[in-house]
Every structure is written in C-alpha cells, then in structure tokens.
Amino acid sequence: MAPWAIAALASTIAVLVSACDQHELTEPMVLGGRVVQPEVLNRGREKYVMYCRQCHGDQGDGRGPAAIGLRPVARDFTQGLFKFAAVPAGELPHDADLVRIVRSGLHGTAMLPWDVPDENLDAIIQYIKTFSPRWATGRPGTRISPTPDPFRNRPEAGIARGFNVYHGLAECWSCHAAYGTRSEIFEAYRVMRGAGSADFRDDMYNPVLKDSQYRVNILPPEFLRDPVRSVRNAPAQCWVCHRDEGWGWVERNLRHHELEDYYRIIASGIGGTAMPAWRDSLPEEDIWAMAYYVRSLASMRDTPRAEQLRQRLATQPAFQAPTPPAPAPAPAPAGDTAAPAPDAADGGAPSAEAPDGGAPAAEAPAPSPAAADDAGTAPAPAAEGAGAGDAG
C-alpha cells in the first residue's frame, strides 16, 4: 500500500477511535437556557468529529491535530468566549451568531465557509456548548440589531462624519491605523470635541499589537490591507462554494450584509480583545457613520487608491498647530472714559462709518476654499455634512 494511503487510513482510524472513545450521553442538558436532548448531543458529537475536531480538538480546546500551524489559532470552546457575536463583547452568543460564522467563515483564517445541513449544524452547535461551563449557567447576551440607517440615501455624509468620529471622538487610531493627515485629525478633534488635539502617537499609520484572551496577541486590522474577519463581502470567501454561480450570486445574496456587519462589529465589539462595544458609548448616528467610513477604507484594499492615500500621508508637510485666537480685551473699569478713536484726517485709521453717516462698510469676504487651493494651500478636512468621497 502506498505511504499516502497508509497515512490516510491511519488518520481515519484515529478519528473513529476518538469518536467511539466518548461515552454516549443519556440525559438531557440545559445549555444556554435551552434543554437539549441526548440524541441531539450524540449526533452533534459525531458531526463535530467529522467537521471540527481537526482544528478545534477532541476537547474543544483549539488544539486539534491540524491546529499547530494555524495563525490565528483555532477557537478554544472551553473558554466560552466568541469574537463575532451580535451581543455585547464577552457575552454568550445566540445560536444564529454561530450559524452565521459557520456558514460564512472568517476572512484571513483557516475557518472556511461550511455547507453543513441545518439539522447537523444545530446539533454541532449544541455539542460545542458542552465544552464550557458558561453554557450550563448562563444565557446568550442581549441581541444587538441594526437600527434604521440614517445615511442610507446620503452615504457621502456618513463617510465624512465617520472620518471625524473615527479620528476625533472614538480615537480608533489608538489601536488601528490613522488615515488622515495630522492637520485633518487635529480638525476632526475640533469638530467633535470643540478643541483640536496634537497628541499624536508615534507610528500612527500602523496598528498596535494588543493583548487578548486567546493565548496570542492580536494585531488589529489595517483596513487598506487586511480583510475584516466576519464581514460577509469578499469574493475570496464566497468563491469557495459559489464559483460556478459567479460574482453576481455574491452581489445578490451576500453583499447586502456588508454594511450591517460593520455596524454589528462596531456596536458589539469583539469579545476577548481590546475592541470595545460602542453601542452604549456613541449615538447610533455615529456608529453608522463609522460603519460607512470603515467600509470606504476596506473598499480601497489592494487598489491604487490605497497606495495613493498611503503616499499622501507619508509626504504630508510638517504639522503646525493653528495659533489660537487672541483673547478679547478686558472691559474698561467702571467710571473710566474711553479715549476717542483718532480721525482719519489726523493721520489715524479710517473710520468704520460710511462717509455719509450710514451703515459701516462691509468687511472683505474670506477667501474661498477654491481660492486657497489655487494659492497652493491644502484644503481643510471636510466639515460635518460635506461629502468625503472615498476618504482619500
């Protein structure tokens, strides 16, 4: 027998021995507040060995025979922690969250989309819950569902506000990369907080390695380069199963989830990582705005526009904080008489009054942004409500 055939047979026997080595369950279990019958759990164990054991391991600890070479590592179900659920970060997911992850896979990981029959998939999910005691005592967290999209008919306004929220309010670039010049970020602070800030971190155009509860440190995605794990949008993910139907199938059936997935990630956070849940910290409008802005960055991934943005940030002029306006003069003490303004005829400044005693002459208009551009000065970041196009 050929060596490869012997190896395949040995692997199959090992799987069968592993499956048979488990004792049959004979009693129902309460898992996540649901009573699960033993026949469901036994079927789930059988299908788990078939589909999941290789990476997630016999004990569900993420240490299966194929796990040694996986980066990121396979999920450790014994922790009862899940990254991509539509619940506040760290809370137990709903079954629908786990179905979505299995059906859609996770970009940039070994977790591919799995076409498991519904009955078997539900059994697998219930069996996975037996690995962690959290499921025996806890229930799924409060579901976070998208609210009405305020930028549905004006996406450019969402992108523009999202730039300001990302850089000037939520300070996402303290972990992720920044995507504006220092002058633009200073202005984003001014728009969102009333005062600019020049407290820029070193290497602000790259993400920062962060601690996690998953045995490894995690580098947050750089949106011009890295896929966002649980957003259902990329052909690399969908093409595995739907190459025959083509990109049109993906556009019709999966692409419409993209924006609400960005909303879900921002509102819910990512359990076990430094990514917080923003649902209770930001207005809904700002969560949607960040979803639009991050999607605009992700849409530039691996395109010339991404390189153009990086080049603009790398060649920006040295930052100089704008000079704050001079304070208004203090009022004269009571009883003092202000000196009369010098008359133009005496060589002083001309009077603000019109020669005939009418209304004062109008001030000269401020130069328009277009005029500033013609003079060689870079335009300021888009004000609230203005369109930001592709954000760079």
SULRAJO-V414027 format. One record per backbone hydrogen bond with DSSP energy under -0.5 kcal/mol. NH is the residue of the N-H (numbers start at 1). CO is the residue of the C=O. Records with the same first field share a line. If there is no record, write none. Layout:
# SULRAJO-V414027
NH=CO, CO
This chain:
# SULRAJO-V414027
6=2
7=3
8=4
9=5
10=6
11=7
12=8
13=9
14=10
15=11
16=12
17=13
18=14
19=15
20=16
21=17
22=19
29=36
31=29, 34
32=135
34=31
36=29, 34
40=37
41=37
42=38
43=39
44=40
45=41
46=42
47=43
48=44
49=45
50=46
51=47
52=48
53=48
55=52
56=52
57=53
60=57
62=56
63=56
64=55
66=54
67=54, 64
69=66
70=67
77=60, 75
78=60
79=76
80=77
81=76
87=85
88=142
89=268
91=88
92=139
97=94
98=94
99=95
100=96
101=97
102=98
103=99
104=100
105=101
106=111
107=229
109=106
112=110
114=102
116=114
121=117
122=118
123=119
124=120
125=121
126=122
127=123
128=124
129=125
130=126, 127
131=128
132=129
135=132
136=133
137=133
138=134
140=32
141=92
144=86
145=143
150=148
152=149
154=151
157=154
158=154
159=155
160=156
161=157
162=158
163=159
164=160
165=161
166=162
167=163
168=164
169=164, 165
170=165
171=165
172=166
173=166
174=171
175=172
176=172
178=204
185=181
186=182
187=183
188=184
189=185
190=186
191=187
192=188
193=189
194=189, 190
195=189
200=198
204=201
206=203
208=175
210=218
213=272
214=216
218=210
220=208, 218
223=221
225=222
226=222
229=227
231=228
232=230
233=231
234=231
237=234
238=234
239=235
241=238
242=238
243=239
246=242
249=246
250=246
251=247
252=248
253=249
254=250
255=250
257=254
258=255
261=257
262=258
263=259
264=260
265=261
266=262
267=263
268=264
269=265
270=275
271=82, 83
273=270
276=274
278=266, 276
279=267
281=278
282=278
286=283
287=283
288=284
289=285
290=286
291=287
292=288
293=289
294=290
295=291
296=292
297=293
298=294
299=295
300=297
301=298
302=224
303=300
306=300, 303
307=303
308=304
309=305
310=306
311=307
312=308
313=309
314=310
315=311
316=313
336=333
338=336
346=343
347=344
348=343
354=358
357=354
361=352
372=368
373=369
374=370
375=371
376=373
377=372
386=383
388=156
391=388
